[in-house]
Amino acid sequence: MRSSSAGCAGNGQGNNRPFPTQTTLPFPTVSRSRTRSLRVLVTCEFSGTVRDAFLDRGHDAWSCDLLPAENGSNRHIRGDARDVLNDGWDMLIVAHPPCTRLCNSGVRWLSVPPPGKNAEQMWAELDEGAALFSAFWNAPVDRICIENPVMHRHAKERIADFRPPAQTVQPWWFGEPFFKATGLYLRNLPTLLPTQKLTPPARGTAEHKAWSRVHRMSPGPDRGRERSRFFPGIAAAMADQWCDFAIEQFLREAA
């Protein structure tokens, strides 16, 4: 991206892996006939989790981030995602844009900046984060999903054509034993249907703590990257449900 704070470099996998990367889903994926391949851009991702879910289903999927592809994939564009938004995509998925200054949990820093920062810097970072979100949300792509927490009012005011998130999902709706509320801002895409809801463990149990480990990570240089890791179960649901939805749209238009 154009600067470090807008770099979309937070959705990767560090060397310390606090929860597993699931390569085999705990439920069968549905094989459907395809009438065409969709062009899908997944920005703010270098781990390839979402990109590969679409690739595995036969679509022309690419990831884009400031950082190189973690696995060396040649299906990764290294650079500013805003520079490729006009390249004829059928779907845009923003896996985890920088949200520290946009989300409700970060609004306090606008009035009481953290050590080493001042108020002017905080508001400038807010403006930059909102501009990035706005560029994605208003991109010339028919179908858009942006994953982001609930925003405070100052962020909403800075985003063109802002709309609230269409839904908030949990990994355990999709066969993943984790707690992590994920807000999905959707344009011309349906809300995701759960694929395999698990039964959450009781509070206070060791299992509940294990499910909560995304929120219990120790401070460190990789904490932000690890917390923003995307879940394969959610990625699979996106690829299955949204590609079928888009293909049905194309069929209706061609009829």
Buried (B, 14 or more C-beta within 10 A) or exposed (E): BEEEBBBBBBBBBBEEEBBEEBEEBBEEBEEEEEEBBBBBBBBBBBBBBBBBBBBEBBBBBBBBBBBEBBEEBEBBBEEBBBEBBEEEBBBBBBBBBBBBBBBEEBBEBBEEBEEEEEEEBBBEBBBBBBBBBBBBBBBEBBBBBBBBBBBBEBBBEBBEEBEEBBEEBBBBBBBBBBBBEBBBBBBBBEEBEBBBEBEEBEEEEEEEEBBBBBEEBEEEEBBBBBBBBBBBBBBBBBBBBBBBBBBEBEEEEEE
